[in-house]
Amino acid sequence: MRVFLGLHWPADVLSGALIGIIAVMISHRLLVPRMTAAYASGVIPFWQHKPHWFYVIAFFVCYQISSLFTALRWFGEAAKTALGL
């Protein structure tokens, strides 16, 4: 769409897609084994032993992701202003 509107050249879009694909491949190779081990050792036992807290935290995380962390960014800005930073 951005090429059609004249905002980008086709090479811009293709190079951005290539950079994204390479970044995902690298992060998948580096992070997935570590994340899987951490998930299996920490999250699954927590979910099994304290499901009520797990679902509260999962809901909060999902909500923050869906709202692009607006509330946390607002809180951070307010704290920065209050601290005079």
Biopython code that builds the backbone (N, CA, C, O; Angstrom):
import numpy as np
from Bio.PDB.StructureBuilder import StructureBuilder

atoms = [
    (1, "MET", "N", (0.826, -1.188, 0.000)),
    (1, "MET", "CA", (0.000, 0.000, 0.000)),
    (1, "MET", "C", (0.871, 1.253, 0.000)),
    (1, "MET", "O", (0.567, 2.225, -0.691)),
    (2, "ARG", "N", (1.964, 1.230, 0.782)),
    (2, "ARG", "CA", (2.818, 2.414, 0.874)),
    (2, "ARG", "C", (3.531, 2.668, -0.451)),
    (2, "ARG", "O", (3.814, 3.815, -0.795)),
    (3, "VAL", "N", (3.823, 1.594, -1.200)),
    (3, "VAL", "CA", (4.429, 1.761, -2.518)),
    (3, "VAL", "C", (3.399, 2.370, -3.458)),
    (3, "VAL", "O", (3.714, 3.267, -4.240)),
    (4, "PHE", "N", (2.177, 1.884, -3.377)),
    (4, "PHE", "CA", (1.097, 2.384, -4.230)),
    (4, "PHE", "C", (0.841, 3.873, -3.986)),
    (4, "PHE", "O", (0.557, 4.618, -4.924)),
    (5, "LEU", "N", (0.942, 4.302, -2.727)),
    (5, "LEU", "CA", (0.723, 5.703, -2.393)),
    (5, "LEU", "C", (1.943, 6.580, -2.680)),
    (5, "LEU", "O", (1.866, 7.804, -2.582)),
    (6, "GLY", "N", (3.063, 5.954, -3.033)),
    (6, "GLY", "CA", (4.264, 6.713, -3.348)),
    (6, "GLY", "C", (5.065, 7.117, -2.133)),
    (6, "GLY", "O", (5.912, 8.005, -2.226)),
    (7, "LEU", "N", (4.821, 6.489, -0.990)),
    (7, "LEU", "CA", (5.550, 6.824, 0.223)),
    (7, "LEU", "C", (6.873, 6.074, 0.318)),
    (7, "LEU", "O", (7.797, 6.530, 0.992)),
    (8, "HIS", "N", (6.971, 4.919, -0.355)),
    (8, "HIS", "CA", (8.192, 4.122, -0.338)),
    (8, "HIS", "C", (8.455, 3.560, -1.732)),
    (8, "HIS", "O", (7.543, 3.394, -2.541)),
    (9, "TRP", "N", (9.722, 3.276, -1.984)),
    (9, "TRP", "CA", (10.096, 2.561, -3.185)),
    (9, "TRP", "C", (9.925, 1.069, -2.921)),
    (9, "TRP", "O", (9.986, 0.640, -1.769)),
    (10, "PRO", "N", (9.712, 0.272, -3.965)),
    (10, "PRO", "CA", (9.592, -1.178, -3.748)),
    (10, "PRO", "C", (10.829, -1.773, -3.074)),
    (10, "PRO", "O", (10.710, -2.706, -2.280)),
    (11, "ALA", "N", (12.008, -1.244, -3.382)),
    (11, "ALA", "CA", (13.229, -1.754, -2.756)),
    (11, "ALA", "C", (13.218, -1.502, -1.247)),
    (11, "ALA", "O", (13.756, -2.308, -0.488)),
    (12, "ASP", "N", (12.616, -0.404, -0.803)),
    (12, "ASP", "CA", (12.508, -0.128, 0.638)),
    (12, "ASP", "C", (11.696, -1.214, 1.336)),
    (12, "ASP", "O", (12.087, -1.716, 2.390)),
    (13, "VAL", "N", (10.582, -1.564, 0.747)),
    (13, "VAL", "CA", (9.692, -2.550, 1.347)),
    (13, "VAL", "C", (10.355, -3.931, 1.343)),
    (13, "VAL", "O", (10.285, -4.654, 2.336)),
    (14, "LEU", "N", (10.988, -4.291, 0.248)),
    (14, "LEU", "CA", (11.645, -5.595, 0.165)),
    (14, "LEU", "C", (12.834, -5.693, 1.112)),
    (14, "LEU", "O", (13.031, -6.724, 1.755)),
    (15, "SER", "N", (13.620, -4.640, 1.203)),
    (15, "SER", "CA", (14.763, -4.686, 2.122)),
    (15, "SER", "C", (14.285, -4.722, 3.578)),
    (15, "SER", "O", (14.901, -5.397, 4.403)),
    (16, "GLY", "N", (13.211, -4.017, 3.907)),
    (16, "GLY", "CA", (12.648, -4.084, 5.253)),
    (16, "GLY", "C", (12.142, -5.483, 5.579)),
    (16, "GLY", "O", (12.323, -5.973, 6.693)),
    (17, "ALA", "N", (11.509, -6.117, 4.605)),
    (17, "ALA", "CA", (11.036, -7.489, 4.810)),
    (17, "ALA", "C", (12.215, -8.432, 5.014)),
    (17, "ALA", "O", (12.162, -9.317, 5.868)),
    (18, "LEU", "N", (13.271, -8.250, 4.242)),
    (18, "LEU", "CA", (14.457, -9.095, 4.385)),
    (18, "LEU", "C", (15.117, -8.900, 5.749)),
    (18, "LEU", "O", (15.514, -9.874, 6.388)),
    (19, "ILE", "N", (15.235, -7.669, 6.194)),
    (19, "ILE", "CA", (15.801, -7.396, 7.519)),
    (19, "ILE", "C", (14.940, -8.044, 8.603)),
    (19, "ILE", "O", (15.476, -8.622, 9.549)),
    (20, "GLY", "N", (13.632, -7.957, 8.481)),
    (20, "GLY", "CA", (12.739, -8.576, 9.455)),
    (20, "GLY", "C", (12.863, -10.089, 9.477)),
    (20, "GLY", "O", (12.874, -10.695, 10.548)),
    (21, "ILE", "N", (12.957, -10.699, 8.313)),
    (21, "ILE", "CA", (13.093, -12.153, 8.241)),
    (21, "ILE", "C", (14.400, -12.600, 8.883)),
    (21, "ILE", "O", (14.423, -13.564, 9.648)),
    (22, "ILE", "N", (15.488, -11.899, 8.571)),
    (22, "ILE", "CA", (16.791, -12.259, 9.142)),
    (22, "ILE", "C", (16.782, -12.071, 10.659)),
    (22, "ILE", "O", (17.315, -12.910, 11.385)),
    (23, "ALA", "N", (16.189, -10.989, 11.143)),
    (23, "ALA", "CA", (16.139, -10.742, 12.589)),
    (23, "ALA", "C", (15.349, -11.825, 13.304)),
    (23, "ALA", "O", (15.748, -12.269, 14.380)),
    (24, "VAL", "N", (14.243, -12.256, 12.729)),
    (24, "VAL", "CA", (13.436, -13.308, 13.350)),
    (24, "VAL", "C", (14.182, -14.637, 13.344)),
    (24, "VAL", "O", (14.125, -15.385, 14.320)),
    (25, "MET", "N", (14.881, -14.936, 12.249)),
    (25, "MET", "CA", (15.638, -16.190, 12.184)),
    (25, "MET", "C", (16.743, -16.215, 13.240)),
    (25, "MET", "O", (16.943, -17.233, 13.903)),
    (26, "ILE", "N", (17.456, -15.109, 13.398)),
    (26, "ILE", "CA", (18.536, -15.045, 14.386)),
    (26, "ILE", "C", (17.977, -15.138, 15.799)),
    (26, "ILE", "O", (18.481, -15.910, 16.614)),
    (27, "SER", "N", (16.950, -14.366, 16.094)),
    (27, "SER", "CA", (16.392, -14.393, 17.446)),
    (27, "SER", "C", (15.763, -15.745, 17.755)),
    (27, "SER", "O", (15.834, -16.211, 18.892)),
    (28, "HIS", "N", (15.155, -16.375, 16.769)),
    (28, "HIS", "CA", (14.563, -17.695, 16.987)),
    (28, "HIS", "C", (15.647, -18.705, 17.317)),
    (28, "HIS", "O", (15.476, -19.526, 18.218)),
    (29, "ARG", "N", (16.754, -18.655, 16.602)),
    (29, "ARG", "CA", (17.836, -19.608, 16.845)),
    (29, "ARG", "C", (18.502, -19.365, 18.200)),
    (29, "ARG", "O", (18.899, -20.317, 18.873)),
    (30, "LEU", "N", (18.626, -18.101, 18.604)),
    (30, "LEU", "CA", (19.321, -17.789, 19.844)),
    (30, "LEU", "C", (18.426, -17.864, 21.075)),
    (30, "LEU", "O", (18.863, -18.334, 22.126)),
    (31, "LEU", "N", (17.183, -17.408, 20.961)),
    (31, "LEU", "CA", (16.346, -17.242, 22.143)),
    (31, "LEU", "C", (15.417, -18.404, 22.460)),
    (31, "LEU", "O", (15.130, -18.654, 23.631)),
    (32, "VAL", "N", (14.946, -19.111, 21.458)),
    (32, "VAL", "CA", (13.936, -20.145, 21.712)),
    (32, "VAL", "C", (14.444, -21.249, 22.631)),
    (32, "VAL", "O", (13.711, -21.643, 23.538)),
    (33, "PRO", "N", (15.674, -21.777, 22.448)),
    (33, "PRO", "CA", (16.109, -22.815, 23.402)),
    (33, "PRO", "C", (16.170, -22.312, 24.841)),
    (33, "PRO", "O", (15.789, -23.035, 25.762)),
    (34, "ARG", "N", (16.640, -21.088, 25.047)),
    (34, "ARG", "CA", (16.708, -20.534, 26.399)),
    (34, "ARG", "C", (15.319, -20.272, 26.961)),
    (34, "ARG", "O", (15.050, -20.552, 28.129)),
    (35, "MET", "N", (14.444, -19.735, 26.129)),
    (35, "MET", "CA", (13.103, -19.416, 26.601)),
    (35, "MET", "C", (12.327, -20.685, 26.928)),
    (35, "MET", "O", (11.559, -20.713, 27.889)),
    (36, "THR", "N", (12.521, -21.729, 26.138)),
    (36, "THR", "CA", (11.818, -22.984, 26.387)),
    (36, "THR", "C", (12.243, -23.573, 27.719)),
    (36, "THR", "O", (11.408, -24.043, 28.491)),
    (37, "ALA", "N", (13.543, -23.548, 27.990)),
    (37, "ALA", "CA", (14.027, -24.081, 29.267)),
    (37, "ALA", "C", (13.517, -23.243, 30.435)),
    (37, "ALA", "O", (13.101, -23.794, 31.454)),
    (38, "ALA", "N", (13.544, -21.924, 30.298)),
    (38, "ALA", "CA", (13.058, -21.049, 31.368)),
    (38, "ALA", "C", (11.560, -21.240, 31.567)),
    (38, "ALA", "O", (11.077, -21.266, 32.699)),
    (39, "TYR", "N", (10.832, -21.371, 30.475)),
    (39, "TYR", "CA", (9.384, -21.555, 30.566)),
    (39, "TYR", "C", (9.055, -22.857, 31.278)),
    (39, "TYR", "O", (8.180, -22.900, 32.142)),
    (40, "ALA", "N", (9.762, -23.919, 30.908)),
    (40, "ALA", "CA", (9.487, -25.224, 31.502)),
    (40, "ALA", "C", (9.866, -25.250, 32.975)),
    (40, "ALA", "O", (9.209, -25.929, 33.765)),
    (41, "SER", "N", (10.914, -24.523, 33.361)),
    (41, "SER", "CA", (11.352, -24.585, 34.748)),
    (41, "SER", "C", (10.638, -23.580, 35.652)),
    (41, "SER", "O", (10.603, -23.775, 36.867)),
    (42, "GLY", "N", (10.069, -22.512, 35.091)),
    (42, "GLY", "CA", (9.474, -21.495, 35.931)),
    (42, "GLY", "C", (7.983, -21.284, 35.752)),
    (42, "GLY", "O", (7.238, -21.243, 36.731)),
    (43, "VAL", "N", (7.547, -21.150, 34.523)),
    (43, "VAL", "CA", (6.158, -20.778, 34.273)),
    (43, "VAL", "C", (5.211, -21.952, 34.477)),
    (43, "VAL", "O", (4.153, -21.797, 35.086)),
    (44, "ILE", "N", (5.579, -23.109, 33.979)),
    (44, "ILE", "CA", (4.671, -24.253, 34.076)),
    (44, "ILE", "C", (4.417, -24.650, 35.531)),
    (44, "ILE", "O", (3.258, -24.848, 35.897)),
    (45, "PRO", "N", (5.442, -24.776, 36.378)),
    (45, "PRO", "CA", (5.141, -25.079, 37.784)),
    (45, "PRO", "C", (4.300, -23.988, 38.458)),
    (45, "PRO", "O", (3.419, -24.291, 39.261)),
    (46, "PHE", "N", (4.571, -22.732, 38.133)),
    (46, "PHE", "CA", (3.776, -21.636, 38.694)),
    (46, "PHE", "C", (2.321, -21.764, 38.264)),
    (46, "PHE", "O", (1.412, -21.580, 39.074)),
    (47, "TRP", "N", (2.100, -22.076, 37.003)),
    (47, "TRP", "CA", (0.751, -22.243, 36.470)),
    (47, "TRP", "C", (0.041, -23.406, 37.152)),
    (47, "TRP", "O", (-1.156, -23.329, 37.433)),
    (48, "GLN", "N", (0.775, -24.485, 37.419)),
    (48, "GLN", "CA", (0.155, -25.662, 38.034)),
    (48, "GLN", "C", (-0.164, -25.452, 39.511)),
    (48, "GLN", "O", (-1.188, -25.933, 39.997)),
    (49, "HIS", "N", (0.699, -24.741, 40.227)),
    (49, "HIS", "CA", (0.513, -24.603, 41.671)),
    (49, "HIS", "C", (-0.306, -23.377, 42.074)),
    (49, "HIS", "O", (-0.965, -23.393, 43.114)),
    (50, "LYS", "N", (-0.274, -22.328, 41.275)),
    (50, "LYS", "CA", (-1.016, -21.114, 41.604)),
    (50, "LYS", "C", (-1.732, -20.592, 40.359)),
    (50, "LYS", "O", (-1.390, -19.521, 39.856)),
    (51, "PRO", "N", (-2.720, -21.334, 39.856)),
    (51, "PRO", "CA", (-3.375, -20.907, 38.614)),
    (51, "PRO", "C", (-4.111, -19.578, 38.752)),
    (51, "PRO", "O", (-4.209, -18.832, 37.778)),
    (52, "HIS", "N", (-4.635, -19.262, 39.949)),
    (52, "HIS", "CA", (-5.356, -18.004, 40.127)),
    (52, "HIS", "C", (-4.418, -16.818, 39.898)),
    (52, "HIS", "O", (-4.813, -15.852, 39.245)),
    (53, "TRP", "N", (-3.195, -16.864, 40.411)),
    (53, "TRP", "CA", (-2.248, -15.767, 40.187)),
    (53, "TRP", "C", (-1.714, -15.776, 38.760)),
    (53, "TRP", "O", (-1.484, -14.720, 38.170)),
    (54, "PHE", "N", (-1.519, -16.965, 38.210)),
    (54, "PHE", "CA", (-1.031, -17.059, 36.842)),
    (54, "PHE", "C", (-1.985, -16.361, 35.874)),
    (54, "PHE", "O", (-1.544, -15.601, 35.012)),
    (55, "TYR", "N", (-3.277, -16.611, 36.008)),
    (55, "TYR", "CA", (-4.237, -16.025, 35.074)),
    (55, "TYR", "C", (-4.409, -14.518, 35.283)),
    (55, "TYR", "O", (-4.671, -13.788, 34.327)),
    (56, "VAL", "N", (-4.265, -14.054, 36.515)),
    (56, "VAL", "CA", (-4.296, -12.605, 36.750)),
    (56, "VAL", "C", (-3.127, -11.937, 36.045)),
    (56, "VAL", "O", (-3.308, -10.932, 35.357)),
    (57, "ILE", "N", (-1.931, -12.485, 36.210)),
    (57, "ILE", "CA", (-0.741, -11.915, 35.582)),
    (57, "ILE", "C", (-0.823, -12.038, 34.067)),
    (57, "ILE", "O", (-0.472, -11.098, 33.353)),
    (58, "ALA", "N", (-1.282, -13.185, 33.565)),
    (58, "ALA", "CA", (-1.406, -13.378, 32.116)),
    (58, "ALA", "C", (-2.394, -12.381, 31.519)),
    (58, "ALA", "O", (-2.153, -11.834, 30.443)),
    (59, "PHE", "N", (-3.505, -12.143, 32.213)),
    (59, "PHE", "CA", (-4.470, -11.162, 31.723)),
    (59, "PHE", "C", (-3.842, -9.772, 31.664)),
    (59, "PHE", "O", (-4.004, -9.055, 30.676)),
    (60, "PHE", "N", (-3.123, -9.392, 32.724)),
    (60, "PHE", "CA", (-2.490, -8.076, 32.769)),
    (60, "PHE", "C", (-1.471, -7.919, 31.637)),
    (60, "PHE", "O", (-1.435, -6.881, 30.976)),
    (61, "VAL", "N", (-0.655, -8.930, 31.415)),
    (61, "VAL", "CA", (0.345, -8.866, 30.344)),
    (61, "VAL", "C", (-0.332, -8.767, 28.981)),
    (61, "VAL", "O", (0.064, -7.951, 28.149)),
    (62, "CYS", "N", (-1.350, -9.591, 28.749)),
    (62, "CYS", "CA", (-2.059, -9.543, 27.463)),
    (62, "CYS", "C", (-2.747, -8.196, 27.245)),
    (62, "CYS", "O", (-2.755, -7.667, 26.133)),
    (63, "TYR", "N", (-3.315, -7.656, 28.300)),
    (63, "TYR", "CA", (-3.962, -6.348, 28.180)),
    (63, "TYR", "C", (-2.941, -5.266, 27.846)),
    (63, "TYR", "O", (-3.193, -4.408, 27.000)),
    (64, "GLN", "N", (-1.793, -5.308, 28.510)),
    (64, "GLN", "CA", (-0.769, -4.301, 28.244)),
    (64, "GLN", "C", (-0.257, -4.412, 26.809)),
    (64, "GLN", "O", (-0.023, -3.397, 26.153)),
    (65, "ILE", "N", (-0.085, -5.620, 26.329)),
    (65, "ILE", "CA", (0.359, -5.796, 24.946)),
    (65, "ILE", "C", (-0.686, -5.256, 23.981)),
    (65, "ILE", "O", (-0.344, -4.580, 23.011)),
    (66, "SER", "N", (-1.958, -5.549, 24.238)),
    (66, "SER", "CA", (-3.006, -5.097, 23.318)),
    (66, "SER", "C", (-3.192, -3.589, 23.341)),
    (66, "SER", "O", (-3.621, -3.002, 22.347)),
    (67, "SER", "N", (-2.874, -2.952, 24.469)),
    (67, "SER", "CA", (-3.018, -1.489, 24.541)),
    (67, "SER", "C", (-1.687, -0.772, 24.301)),
    (67, "SER", "O", (-1.568, 0.430, 24.538)),
    (68, "LEU", "N", (-0.686, -1.528, 23.824)),
    (68, "LEU", "CA", (0.641, -0.982, 23.515)),
    (68, "LEU", "C", (1.291, -0.338, 24.729)),
    (68, "LEU", "O", (2.014, 0.650, 24.602)),
    (69, "PHE", "N", (1.033, -0.899, 25.909)),
    (69, "PHE", "CA", (1.640, -0.453, 27.166)),
    (69, "PHE", "C", (1.356, 1.019, 27.465)),
    (69, "PHE", "O", (2.183, 1.704, 28.068)),
    (70, "THR", "N", (0.192, 1.502, 27.047)),
    (70, "THR", "CA", (-0.152, 2.903, 27.252)),
    (70, "THR", "C", (-0.176, 3.266, 28.731)),
    (70, "THR", "O", (0.365, 4.299, 29.124)),
    (71, "ALA", "N", (-0.793, 2.432, 29.546)),
    (71, "ALA", "CA", (-0.885, 2.741, 30.974)),
    (71, "ALA", "C", (0.497, 2.751, 31.629)),
    (71, "ALA", "O", (0.787, 3.620, 32.451)),
    (72, "LEU", "N", (1.338, 1.804, 31.274)),
    (72, "LEU", "CA", (2.677, 1.773, 31.855)),
    (72, "LEU", "C", (3.516, 2.954, 31.378)),
    (72, "LEU", "O", (4.301, 3.507, 32.147)),
    (73, "ARG", "N", (3.354, 3.341, 30.117)),
    (73, "ARG", "CA", (4.101, 4.505, 29.621)),
    (73, "ARG", "C", (3.623, 5.771, 30.312)),
    (73, "ARG", "O", (4.431, 6.640, 30.642)),
    (74, "TRP", "N", (2.309, 5.887, 30.536)),
    (74, "TRP", "CA", (1.773, 7.052, 31.243)),
    (74, "TRP", "C", (2.314, 7.083, 32.671)),
    (74, "TRP", "O", (2.729, 8.134, 33.160)),
    (75, "PHE", "N", (2.308, 5.935, 33.335)),
    (75, "PHE", "CA", (2.818, 5.861, 34.701)),
    (75, "PHE", "C", (4.305, 6.220, 34.748)),
    (75, "PHE", "O", (4.744, 6.916, 35.663)),
    (76, "GLY", "N", (5.063, 5.759, 33.787)),
    (76, "GLY", "CA", (6.486, 6.072, 33.721)),
    (76, "GLY", "C", (6.726, 7.552, 33.533)),
    (76, "GLY", "O", (7.605, 8.125, 34.176)),
    (77, "GLU", "N", (5.958, 8.180, 32.662)),
    (77, "GLU", "CA", (6.094, 9.626, 32.451)),
    (77, "GLU", "C", (5.708, 10.401, 33.717)),
    (77, "GLU", "O", (6.366, 11.378, 34.076)),
    (78, "ALA", "N", (4.641, 9.962, 34.388)),
    (78, "ALA", "CA", (4.222, 10.629, 35.614)),
    (78, "ALA", "C", (5.283, 10.491, 36.716)),
    (78, "ALA", "O", (5.557, 11.438, 37.453)),
    (79, "ALA", "N", (5.870, 9.295, 36.813)),
    (79, "ALA", "CA", (6.923, 9.076, 37.808)),
    (79, "ALA", "C", (8.161, 9.918, 37.482)),
    (79, "ALA", "O", (8.798, 10.469, 38.379)),
    (80, "LYS", "N", (8.489, 10.010, 36.218)),
    (80, "LYS", "CA", (9.637, 10.823, 35.806)),
    (80, "LYS", "C", (9.413, 12.287, 36.125)),
    (80, "LYS", "O", (10.328, 12.978, 36.572)),
    (81, "THR", "N", (8.195, 12.761, 35.897)),
    (81, "THR", "CA", (7.871, 14.159, 36.218)),
    (81, "THR", "C", (7.892, 14.381, 37.731)),
    (81, "THR", "O", (8.410, 15.388, 38.211)),
    (82, "ALA", "N", (7.324, 13.428, 38.475)),
    (82, "ALA", "CA", (7.284, 13.572, 39.930)),
    (82, "ALA", "C", (8.687, 13.561, 40.547)),
    (82, "ALA", "O", (8.942, 14.248, 41.536)),
    (83, "LEU", "N", (9.580, 12.787, 39.962)),
    (83, "LEU", "CA", (10.944, 12.714, 40.477)),
    (83, "LEU", "C", (11.835, 13.830, 39.947)),
    (83, "LEU", "O", (12.973, 13.994, 40.387)),
    (84, "GLY", "N", (11.310, 14.585, 39.009)),
    (84, "GLY", "CA", (12.064, 15.707, 38.448)),
    (84, "GLY", "C", (13.180, 15.283, 37.518)),
    (84, "GLY", "O", (14.195, 15.970, 37.400)),
    (85, "LEU", "N", (12.996, 14.161, 36.861)),
    (85, "LEU", "CA", (14.043, 13.675, 35.940)),
    (85, "LEU", "C", (13.844, 14.178, 34.541)),
    (85, "LEU", "O", (14.636, 13.862, 33.653)),
]
sb = StructureBuilder()
sb.init_structure("model")
sb.init_model(0)
sb.init_chain("A")
sb.init_seg("    ")
for serial, (resi, resn, name, xyz) in enumerate(atoms, 1):
    if name == "N":
        sb.init_residue(resn, " ", resi, " ")
    sb.init_atom(name, np.array(xyz, "f"), 0.0, 1.0, " ", f" {name:<3s}", serial, name[0])
structure = sb.get_structure()
